[in-house]
């Protein structure tokens, strides 16, 4: 009576594990087939001065769209053209300097094959990615990338599952190989993702998030502790910079320093700030990455950081709250 749910759950788990193993094996098998054809595909794309047009239909179309997006975000200008739309005007986008990557597991998709002679007539190069090296699409391409799989993960061996996973992985391998060949760096990736977390970490500089010099509370080294407290309260940064007459930092006084001074029985009314400040405070330049400032603050467990220029003059300061507001941390 109570065995049905358990049996159903066990079957679902077993089936899920089978799917993952089949798809993992399909991807692993691709590694042994990477060779001269793959290198030729990379070289064709690198040698052309146009764009990469990725096309396909059905499930292959979805994989093609993702490949185009991955290429574009990793330094290879690319866009997706639906195979059915290509034959109805969209082929006008293709120039002789372009490379077309056509995806079709069977290699016999009519919509894809229809545009092959038109691509060649334009003078563009054709790279195919199929599961059948002997298929018409594979044979007619300048380079064929073999994405064949032993079986689909679908129990009926019908629904595209392992084959789409293999094509997706092979497309990623192509994009990464091109990324490396072009010397594409993290900073380049960030420039194409300015709205993302990586873009904020790699494109945001300290100068973009710091409080400017005129907003940083400060006192001279001969100031009383009471004056430093008033400056710290007014500044709203939980700190006061102690600077000389040339605005070069001599120390920093924070709320943590205040607590430690009170624990030692310091007389707030008569003590000088130099007696309780932290000497030789850590600082950073305004052109450093904000992510670097975040790393320093986290590593040293401090909440404020002074910003100085090349002459070691105070030009600003920032707190962890400033970094949080900028979504750097």
Residue pairs with C-beta under 8 A, 6 or more apart in sequence:
15 155
18 153
19 153
19 161
22 151
22 152
22 153
22 161
22 162
23 153
23 161
23 162
23 165
23 166
25 150
26 149
26 150
26 162
26 163
26 165
26 166
27 165
27 166
27 169
29 149
29 150
29 166
30 147
30 166
30 169
30 170
30 173
33 146
34 173
37 143
37 144
37 145
37 146
38 145
38 173
38 174
38 177
40 143
41 127
41 143
41 145
41 174
42 174
42 177
42 178
42 181
44 99
44 125
44 127
44 142
44 143
45 52
45 76
45 99
45 127
45 178
46 178
46 181
46 182
48 97
48 98
48 99
48 125
49 97
50 95
50 96
50 97
50 98
50 99
50 124
51 77
51 78
51 79
51 98
51 99
52 68
52 71
52 76
52 77
52 78
52 79
52 98
52 99
52 100
52 101
53 68
53 78
53 79
53 80
53 81
53 93
53 94
53 98
53 99
53 100
53 101
53 124
54 64
54 65
54 67
54 68
54 71
54 78
54 79
54 80
54 81
54 100
54 101
54 103
55 61
55 64
55 80
55 81
55 82
55 83
55 86
55 100
55 101
55 102
55 103
55 112
55 115
56 62
56 63
56 64
56 65
56 83
56 102
56 103
56 104
56 109
56 112
57 82
57 83
57 84
57 104
57 109
57 111
57 112
58 109
58 160
59 105
59 160
59 164
60 103
60 104
60 105
60 109
60 160
60 164
60 167
61 80
61 82
61 83
61 103
62 164
63 103
63 164
63 167
63 168
63 171
64 80
64 101
64 103
65 80
66 168
66 171
67 78
67 101
67 103
67 168
67 171
67 172
67 174
67 175
68 78
68 79
68 80
69 78
69 80
70 171
70 172
70 175
71 77
71 78
71 174
71 175
71 178
72 78
72 79
72 192
73 189
73 192
73 193
74 175
74 176
74 178
74 179
74 184
74 189
75 178
75 179
75 182
75 184
75 188
76 175
76 178
76 179
76 182
79 93
81 90
81 91
81 93
81 94
82 90
83 102
83 109
83 111
83 112
83 114
83 115
84 111
86 111
86 115
86 118
87 111
87 114
87 115
87 118
91 115
91 118
91 119
91 122
94 100
94 119
94 122
94 124
95 122
95 124
96 122
96 123
96 124
97 124
98 122
98 124
98 125
99 124
99 125
99 126
99 127
100 119
100 124
100 125
100 126
100 127
101 127
101 128
101 129
102 112
102 115
102 116
102 126
102 127
102 128
102 129
102 137
102 141
103 112
103 128
103 129
103 130
103 167
103 171
104 112
104 128
104 129
104 130
104 135
104 137
105 130
105 131
105 132
105 147
105 160
105 163
105 164
105 167
106 130
106 131
106 132
106 135
107 128
107 130
107 131
107 132
107 135
107 136
107 137
107 138
108 132
108 135
108 136
108 137
109 137
112 137
113 136
113 137
113 140
116 126
116 137
116 140
116 141
119 126
120 126
120 140
125 142
125 143
126 140
126 141
126 142
126 143
127 141
127 142
127 143
127 144
127 145
128 137
128 138
128 140
128 141
128 143
128 144
128 145
129 144
129 145
129 147
129 167
129 170
129 171
130 137
130 138
130 144
130 145
130 146
130 147
130 148
131 146
131 147
131 148
131 149
131 163
131 166
132 138
132 148
133 144
133 146
133 148
138 144
138 146
145 170
145 174
147 163
147 166
147 167
147 170
148 166
149 162
149 163
149 166
150 162
151 157
151 162
152 158
152 159
152 160
152 161
152 162
152 163
153 161
153 162
153 165
154 160
154 161
186 198
186 202
187 202
187 203
189 198
189 202
190 198
190 199
190 201
190 202
190 203
191 199
191 203
193 199
194 203
197 327
200 290
200 326
200 327
200 328
201 289
201 290
201 291
201 328
202 289
202 291
204 289
204 290
204 291
204 326
204 328
205 286
205 287
205 288
205 289
205 290
206 284
206 285
206 286
206 287
206 288
206 289
206 290
206 292
206 293
206 307
206 316
206 318
207 286
207 287
207 307
207 316
208 290
208 326
209 290
209 318
209 322
209 323
209 325
209 326
209 328
210 286
210 307
210 315
210 316
210 317
210 318
210 322
211 237
211 316
211 317
211 318
211 319
211 322
212 315
212 316
213 247
213 314
213 315
213 316
215 235
215 316
216 235
216 237
216 241
216 306
216 314
216 316
216 317
217 231
217 232
217 234
217 235
217 237
217 239
217 240
217 241
218 231
218 240
218 241
218 242
218 243
218 247
218 314
219 227
219 228
219 231
219 240
219 241
219 242
219 243
219 273
220 242
220 243
220 244
220 245
221 242
221 244
221 250
221 251
221 273
221 274
222 272
222 274
223 242
223 272
223 273
224 269
224 270
224 271
224 272
224 273
225 253
225 261
225 266
225 268
225 271
225 272
225 273
225 275
225 276
226 268
226 269
227 273
228 240
228 242
228 253
228 273
228 277
229 240
229 258
229 268
231 240
232 238
232 239
232 240
232 253
232 254
232 255
232 258
237 304
237 317
237 319
238 254
238 255
238 303
238 304
238 319
239 252
239 253
239 254
239 255
239 303
239 304
239 317
239 319
240 252
240 253
240 254
240 273
241 249
241 251
241 252
241 281
241 306
241 314
241 317
242 249
242 250
242 251
242 252
242 253
242 273
242 274
242 277
243 249
243 250
243 314
244 250
246 313
247 313
247 314
248 308
248 311
248 312
248 313
248 314
249 281
249 283
249 306
249 308
249 312
249 314
250 274
250 277
250 279
251 273
251 274
251 277
251 278
251 279
251 280
251 281
252 277
252 278
252 281
252 304
252 306
253 273
253 276
253 277
253 278
254 278
254 302
254 303
254 304
257 276
257 277
257 278
258 276
260 276
261 268
261 271
261 275
261 276
262 268
266 275
266 276
281 306
282 296
282 300
282 302
282 305
282 306
283 305
283 306
283 307
283 308
283 312
284 292
284 293
284 296
284 305
284 306
284 307
284 308
285 307
285 308
285 309
285 310
286 307
286 309
286 315
286 316
290 318
290 323
290 326
290 328
291 328
293 305
293 318
293 323
294 320
294 323
294 328
294 329
296 302
296 305
297 303
297 304
297 305
297 320
297 323
298 329
303 319
303 320
304 317
304 318
304 319
304 320
305 317
305 318
305 319
306 314
306 316
306 317
307 314
307 315
307 316
307 317
307 318
308 314
308 315
309 315
320 329
323 329
